[in-house]
């Protein structure tokens, strides 16, 4: 039972460090992502590339676009 609880409490922190050098941030926000399907395991293993990624609002929801997740 303890192993399952430890797995649920594990957090994933993904940052685009290069963006901090190329841009000046006026405001910073922290947000969660709803993961669906097979990308969950890859993201937990850190197989994410944010080099060309950006966020955009569509119908009052924020989407991450051009984020590459390796399988």
Helices and strands as residue ranges (DSSP letters): H 2-9, H 17-22, H 39-44, E 48-49, E 54-58, E 61-65, E 68-69
